[in-house]
């Protein structure tokens, strides 16, 4: 299976972390959407130009969207961490928490991050203020849940934790959450996860190069 992704992309990190949890191999195809030629070439494969994209060449199908990719590899890659429970009710709860981290932490954090890269006069202070308010509400919810949980689903690591790790990793850069003690402890556990450590290690040179350009 071939994975089109970028090591700095939070949704790419989520999927790569899942691959590591499964102990499954993939053919890496790194795409920089900041490069006009790479972006144009990639849009011939994925017209929306969104990362990541999994291509299962043996099955002759492409699988877009991070959560759907994880569902796919959890079903088709034998062994490793079971990321989505077989029990329908537990699976639904995992999917809800996965969407929670994607929509209310990752996407909200991205609003703040990318707004900060805009030139003066094109920024959206009202939108950023709304995003920070949403983040604080989301972080408060996570903090409450993590008062009794080890992982997003209690004592069992799941797809939701793959979503949480990169989302919180970037969130702390633009909206630190030190006041939320349980969130901070939870992120500390995520940082100790070997799968996330591999993701962060791969991202290091790309992050350094990005920082040098900005």
N, C-alpha and C positions, 0 to 999 in steps of 0.2 A: 504494500500500500504506500502511496506517495502522498506526502503532506505538504501543501503549499502554506507557508506561514512566515512570520517574522519573529525573532526572539524577543523583541520589545513589545510586541502586540499582546495586550492582556488576554484577549480571547485565544490567541495562539498559545500563550503560556498555559492557559487552562487545559487545552487539549494535549499539549506535550506532557504536562504533569500527569494526565490520565494515562497516556501511553507508558510512562515510566512506572506508574502504579500497577499497570497490567503486566509489566515486564515484556511488552510487545515492541517489536522493531517496526520502523517505518523508513521510507526513503525521503530524506529531507529535501525540500525545494524552497529555499529562502527567497522571499520576494520583498523588495523595498518599494513600497508605494510612493515614497518620496522621489524615486527615480522615474522620470516621465517615460522612458523607454520600457523599463521593467513593468510599470503600471499598464502601459498600452498592450504589452505582450500578454500580461496576466488577464486582462479584460477579454482577450480572445477565448480564454478558458472559462473565466467567471465574469460575465458581463457587468455584474454589479461592482466588481472590484473589491469584494470583501474578503478578508482573511479571518480564519483559516478555511481551507478547502481540502478535504480528503478525497483522493481518487483511488478507488479499488479497481486496479486494472484487470485483475482476473475476473471480477464480476461485471466489469464494463460499466461502472457507475461512479458518479461523483456525489459526494456527500458534503453539503455546506452546513454552516452554523455549528458553533462549538458544542452546544448541548446535544444536538443530533449526532454529531461525530462521536461524542463519548458514548451515547446510546449504541451506536453502531459497533464501536470497537469492544464495548463491554459484552455485546452479544457474540461477536465473531472472533474475538481473541481469547483463547482459553487460558485460564490461570490468572495469577496475580490477584489484586484487590477487586472484590466485587463492588462495583461503583453504583449500581442501581439494584435494589433488592428485588427478588422475585415476587414477594408479597405485594399485591396491587396497592393497598393502602399505604404501605411504607414507601413504595416507589413514587406514589403521588406526592408524599411529603418531601421526598428528596428533590423531585422536580420543582416543587414550590420553593424550597430553599435555594435551589440553583437559580431560579428566576429572580428571587429576592436579591441575591448578591449581584447578579448581572444588571438588573434594572435599577436598583436603588443604591447600590454602592458603585459598581463599575461605571455604568453609564453616567451617573450623577457626578462622580469624580472626574470623568472625562470632560464634562462641561467646564469644570474649573480649570483643568489642565490645559485644554486647547484654547480657552479664552485668554489665558495668560500668554499665549504665543502670538496673539493678534497684535497688530500695530495699534498705537494710541489712536483713539477716535473711532475704532472699529470694535471696541470691547463692549461687553454686555454686563455692566455691574448689577443690574436688577436680576438678570438670569443667574449670575453667579451667587448672589445672595439667596435666591430661592434654592439653588443647588446645595448650598451649605446648610440651609435649614432642613432640607430633605435628608442630607447625609447625617446630620445630628439625630434626626428621628430614627433613621435606619440603624445607626450605631447604638442608640439606646435600646432598640429592640434586640439587637445581637448581644449587647451586654447583659440584658436580662436573661436571655436564653443560655448564655455561656456561664451563668452563675452556677448551673448544675450540669452542663454538658461538657464533654471533652472535645467532641467534634460537632458539626452542625446537626447531626442526627443522633446525638447522645454519645455512646461509646463506639460507634461504628463509623469509620471513614467512608466517605461517599463522593459522588459527583459534586455535591454541594460544596464540599471542602476544596475541590479543584477550582471551583468558581471563586471561592472566598480568597484563596491565597494571593493571586495576582491583583485582585480588586483591592484588597486591604494593603498590599504592598505599595501600590501606586497612591492609594488614598492617603497614607501617612506622609507622602511627599507634598501633597497640596492641601491637606486638611488633617493635621495630626490628631490622633485619637487617644493620647496619653491619659486624658481624664476618664476614659472608659477602661477601668482596670481589667474587667473580664475579657473585653475585646483585645486588649494588649496582651494578656496571657494566652489567649487563643491564637493570636498571630505568632506569638513566640513558639507555640507548638507546631504551627504550620511551617515556620522557618526551620525547625528541626527535622521535618519530613524529608528523607533523602530525595524523593521525587521533586520537591520544590527546590531543594539545594541545587540539583542538576539544572533546573530551569534558570535559576538565578545566575549560575556559573556561565551558562551559555549566553546570557544577556549582557554580562559584564563588558566585553569589548564593544558591543554595539551601543551600550549606554554611554561609555566613555567617548565614543566617536560622536554620538548625538550631542553630548554636553559640550564638546569642543566646537561644534558648529553653531551653538546657540549662545 
